Amino acid sequence: MGSAYWGELRTHWRPLLAATMGLGFGIGLSAYTMGLFAPKLIAEFGWPKSQFALLGSFGLLMLIAQPITGRLTDRFGVRAVSAVGVLAGPSAYIAFAMQPGSIRAFFAIAVLQIMVGTLTTSPVYTRIVAERFERARGLAFSIVMTGPPLVGAVIAPLLGRFIESEGWRNGYLLMGGVTMIFGLIAVLMTPPHIGVHQDADMPVEPKRGYGVIMRNPAFWVLIVGMILVNIPQGLLSSQLKLVLMDSGAQSQTATWLISVFAIGVMVGRFACGLSLDRMEPHLVAALTLSMPAIGMILMASPFDSTIVLALSVAMMGLAQGAEGDIAAYLVSRRFGLSVFSLVMGLVGASIAGGAALGSLTLSYTLRLWGSYAPFLMIGACVTIMGAALFLTLGHGSRKMEAVRT
């Protein structure tokens, strides 16, 4: 665990930095910035909160987009796929800035952002870690997954002040420019051969690859577990500032608390990554993924002081940080490298599916009760159920052999 462990990080720091930056300025950043625009849009255009909550349901598109992205990455490599996403991604931010105030137009642009932005998600960038790291794989995944919350923690308060002074339209334009600049730097830093194989494992026959994946019991644990623990996701992205303000926080305090959430994600990532390299991964998964339940129960409680709200979002952030590490680590250990991005795409689709299901549930509960508390309690229950599923992975940890043609 000594010099060899840290030596991997010293040897492969450049592609690791490229992956971290690419993921940090990809579509994942919107989870930490979308909520900053929500109050302005709702106030200016009079959109109902229950209708705006449907935005999270568009993650259902990931059910199609993520597996396709994974397959493209397995076939053409990280650099080619991410370059397309980085160059096309800012068009969505420009469209958001120019939209006339129709929520239908806003939703249509959100669909565009998801379809293009999928090319800058974890199935693409985590492939670098899966190829280059063995001993320090858990920590390396943590570093890469820290990209979005790290960037979010820095940008959220700055963007919040920028929106207050310059308006939400200019805020979207700023996001488009920033994501393109740093995304292109990441593309240029990525070695062109990452993900492009000439060995016996590649290319993989698609039908055969899907068949072997589906017959692996660990795959279904990952899919169902990730769906359940991600049902509260609709609350943690576009709705988080609204929830905090509904709990009594002032606008600026709510923005600061979003930064606390982002910091919690970063801490959770590193703690989980180091634990995965040293402990049984199924135990790490069950413990960390159950933590948001405590945060949601606290947030639903009548105790709405700033310190309680900060503790709530911090606990939810800690688990949010662990989630990405756990998924990537389990996929890399249980499945062959030749189908890594494909499996990550399918797991990513389940994550998006869970978030979309949660957004629909949130919209329904808001219409019924006009409060976020019922959804918070529902989210706590399903989160515990999903986390408990990962305990079953302790029974038989045989790695699936790489699929060969």
ABEGO torsion letter per residue (X at the ends): XBAAAAAAAAAAAAAAAAAAAAAAABAAAAAAAAAAAAAAAAAAAGBBAAAAAAAAAAAAAAAAAAAAAAAAAAAAEAAAAAAAAAAAAAAAAAAAAABAGBAAAAAAAAAAAAAAAAAABAAAAAAAAAAABAAAAAAAAAAAAAAAAAAAAAAAAAAAAAAAAAEAAAAAAAAAAAAAAAAAAAAAABBAABGBBABAAOBBBAAAAAAAAAABAAAAAAAAAAAAAAAAAAAABAAAAAAAAAAGBBAAAAAAAAAAAAAAAAAAAAAAAAAAAABBAAAAAAAAAAAAAAAAAAAABABABAAAAAAAAAAAAAAAAAAAAAAAAAAAAABBAAAAAAAAAAAAAAAAAAAAAAAAAAAAAAAAAGBAAAAAAAAAAAAAAAAAAAAAAABEABBBBBBBX
